[in-house]
Structure formats: structure tokens, C-alpha cells
Amino acid sequence: MLPRPAQYLLRFDDLCPTISPRRWKRFLPLIEEFRLKPILAVIPDNRDLKLQVSRPDPEFWDLMRSLEFRGAAIALHGYQHLCQSWEASLLPLHRRSEFAGVPEATQREWIRHGLEILRGQNLTPRLWVAPRHGFDWTTLAVLRNAGITVLSDGFARVPVSRGGITWIPQQLWSPMEKSKGLWTICIHPNSVGREMVDELRRFLVKHAAQFTSVDRVLAEFDVSRMSMREQVYEHVATWRFQVSRFRRSAGRSSRAG
């Protein structure tokens, strides 16, 4: 049964020392003011040139430790964020990914090394966030063996269990009012401007009491296998995402032409 009222999680993606400190740190006052406990998806060893938008921030790792101490959940966000595989992912949202289709031994080494890097910074990674939503059944098995049994992904409206992993859904990329269910709002600080900060503030003023944390989600939800109703909902939501992405791509091509 879906809980009432809707609950929200906040997630920040692509966090690494070369993130834009100006854009990322705009969100910090909101985290403090509203006592948010977001998911922080940290890339252990970023090699993606598109995410090397500044010199390494000497305060980055200290800030991650401080936010985790105040209740944020650290997520392993892939390994190097190099999405070079064209194999199909469990979630067919993007054509390329970092992990889907990659040999098990390689995935095991990447995840092991990624965890070592984060733990070497005195962080405690507790869940998985895949770059471009790209991973496969092998990834889930490797994560289980590495002690990571929670991920943030999927279009269900409640946490579900698949492949021996608890899936906390992630369905939104900007604040949106919902009546029921659990909704994760994913923000990429590198690619959003001040208008997103303002939009989030307006939403928090109205809905701050409905924001939750990974700890509360795992304690309060009865996680089970995905029901047929949620399977249908996720299928439709995935189709809508693909249609929306196709329309955006077609619009960009049309303007370019």
C-alpha cells in the first residue's frame, strides 16, 4: 500500500572534486536550513572530461564527510563515470553506460576500487547510483558480494526488492507535487542554474516536513518484490521518459538544422 502523504528524497549526482563549486554550493544553505539528509552520489575516480569543470576543490572531501556526519547517505556513483559500453541496461533509459555488459571480473574490480577510494576518504558508501542508470544483473551480484544491498533507481513508487537488492526509486529531476508514494528528486549541480535552487526552495517551504532520509525509508517501508501494479507503472513511466528524451533530441536537431 502506498503511504500518505507523499514522501520525498533529495539526491545530488556527479559529485567529485572537479564539480563546479559555485553551482554545487548554492544548494548547501538549503540542506542546512531545512535539515535535509540527501543522497550524495560520489564518483570515486572521475575521468569524465565533461565533469572536470573546475580545479579540484580542496574542501570537497571535508564537505562530504561533514554532510555524511549530519545524516546524508553516501552512494557509490560508478567508478570513473566513463560510459563506453553499448550493452543493454536493466533500465533502458540511455544507450551507453559504464557497467552494463562489462565482464564480471572488471565490474568487481571497479566496484572494489571505488569503495576503497571512498572509504579511504573516511566515508561510508551505503548504496549504489549508476551513471546513466546503466547496470545489469551482474552488477547487482557484484554489489551484493561487496556488501552494498541498496541502490537508488527505478520508476516504482515504493522501494522494492530485485536481484537481492533494495531499489529505492528515483523518478524526478525537479520538484513535483505527488499525492502518494516515495519520490526521489535527482539534481545534477553541474548542469542546473540558480533557478533550480529557487524552485527547490519554494517546494521545500511547502513540503519540507515530507522530506525523508535513506535511514527512514529502510526503517519505515516494508520492502518486497515488485507488485504487478508497480511493474505496469514502471513500464509506462519508462516509456514516457524515452518519448520525452526523443522529443528533446528531435527538437535540438531541428534547431541545429
N, C-alpha and C positions, 0 to 999 in steps of 0.2 A: 504494500500500500504506500502511495506517495505521501510524504509528510506535509503538514500545513503549519505555517505558510512556507513559501519557497525559501530555501537557504542558498547562500552564495559563497563561493570560494574565489579568491583572487590569486592569479598566477602570473609571474613575470618570467618571460623566456629570454634565451640568448644571453644570459648574464655571464660575463667574463671580464678580465681586467681591461680589455680594449673596447668595452662598450662606451657609448657616449656618456660621460659622467654628467654632462649638462642635462641631457634628456632623462636619464635614469633617476638622478637625484631629485628631480621635480616631484617624484612620487613619494619620497621619504616623509615629508610633512604629513601626508595623508595617512601613511602607515602608522605614524606616531599619534596623530590627533584622534584617529578612530580605533586605535589599538588593534590593528589588523594583524593577522597571522597568516601571511600568504605562503604559497608555494614558490620557492626560488629555484628555477631551473638553471643550473650552473653547468657550463661547458668546461670540462676539466682541462683540456689542452687545445684551445681554439686554434684552428688553422684556416678557417674560412675568411678569405680576404674581405668579404662584404661586411664582416663583423669586426674588422680591425679598423675602427673609425677614429680611434684616438691613441695616444701613447698609453702604455699600461698605467692604470691608476694605482698608485702606491697604497691607497686606502681601501682598495676593493676587497681584499680578503678579510681585513679587520671588520669591514661593514657586514660582510656575510656572516661572520661569527657573532657580531652584535645582534643582528636580526634573528639568527637562529636562537640565541640565548633568550630573546624576547618572544619566542614561540613560533617563528617561521619554520617551515619544513623544507629542508634542502633536498632537491631532486637531482639525480644524475642525468644531465641533458646530453645524452650520447657520449661521444669521446672527443673527436676533433671537429665535428659539425661539417664534415666533408661528405656531401651526399652524391656519391658516384655510382650507386647501384641502381639498375633499372628493373630489378625484380619486383614482383607484386608484394605489397604490404598487406597485413591483415585488415588495415583500414585503407581503402583505395582512394585516398584524398590527393596524393601527389604522385607524379611519375617517377621521381627519383628519391632515394633515401640513403641513409648512412648504413643501416643494418640489415634491411630485408634482403634475403638471398645471399648474404655473406656467409662463408663457411663457419661452422660452429667453433672451430678452434680459434679463428680470428675474432669472432664475436666474444668468445670467452676471454681472450687476451685484452681486447679493448675495454671490456667492462671491468675486468680485474684492475687494469692500469688506471682507468678513470676513477674507480673507487679509491685506489691508493693515493691518487693526487688530491682528491677532496679530503680524505682522512688525514693526509699529510699536512693539510691546512687547518687541522683541528675542527673539521666539520663532520657531521654525521649524516651522510646521504641516506634517506629513508625510502625514497620512491624513484620511479623511472619516468622520464619525459623524453620521448623520442623526437629527434629533429625531423621535421616534416611528417610527423605521425607515422614514421616508417619503421616497422619491425615485423617479425614473423614468429611462428611457433618456436623456432629455435631460440630466438631472443628471450622468450618467456622462460624456457627451460634453463638457459644460462643465468638469467636473473634469479630464479628460484635457488639455483645452486650457489649463487653468490650472496644469498640472504636478503635479496630485495624482493618483497612479495606484494608490493603495491605500485600501481602506475596511475598516471593522470592522462586519460584519453578516452575516446569513445563518445557516442552521442546518446547513450541511455540517459534516463532522468534520475536514476538512483545508482549507487555503487553495486556492481555485480562481480561475480567470480567467473573467470575464464582462464583456462590453462594453468590453474593453480595460483593465479594472481588476482588480487582485488583491483578492479578497474574503477577508479573514481572518475566520473565522466567530465569531459571538457568540451563545451558546446558553443561558447560565446567568445567573441573578440571585442566586444564593447558592452557596457552595461545595458541590460534589458530586463524589464519587469516580467516576472513569471508568477504564476499562482501557486504552483506546487513543484516539488522535486528539488534536486540538488543541481546547481548550475555553477560551473567554473568559468570565470571570465579571464581569458588569456590576453595579456598585453605584451607586445614586443617594444620595449622602451626605445630601441634604436630607430624605429620607424614611425613613431607617433609624435605629435606635437603637443603644445600646451592645451589645445582644445580637448584632447583626451583627458588630461589632468582635470580640467574644469568639468567635463562631463562626468567623470568618476566622482568628483566631489559632490556634485548635485545629487547623484544617485545615493551616495553614502549618507548625505544629510537626511534622506528619506528612509533608507533601508539599512543603516549601519547595524542595527540590532539583529538583522538576519544574516550577517556575515559570520561564517564559522571557520573552523580550522581542520587540518587533516586529523589531528588527535580526536576532535569531537566527532568527525564523520565516522572514523573507525570504531568509536565507542557507542555511537547512537544508532547507527544503521545496522539492520540485520542483513548482512551480505549473503546472497545466494546466487544460484545460476540464473542467467537472464531469462525472464519470462517471455512467452510468445508475444505479448503486448509490447514489451520493450524492444524485442527484436524487430518488430514491424516499425516501431517508432524510429529506431536507429537506421533502418534501411531507408526510410523516407527522408530522414534528416541528411543522410549521406548523399542521397540523390539530389536534394536541394542544394547542398554545398557544391556538388560537381556542376550543376546547372549554373549557379551563381558565378563560379570561377570561370566557366566557359564564356559567360556573357561579359565578364570583366575583361577577359583576354580578347574577345572579339571587338569590344569597344576600343581597347588600346590599339589593336591592329587597324581599325577603321580610322582612328585619329592620325595614326602614323602614315597611313596611305593618303 
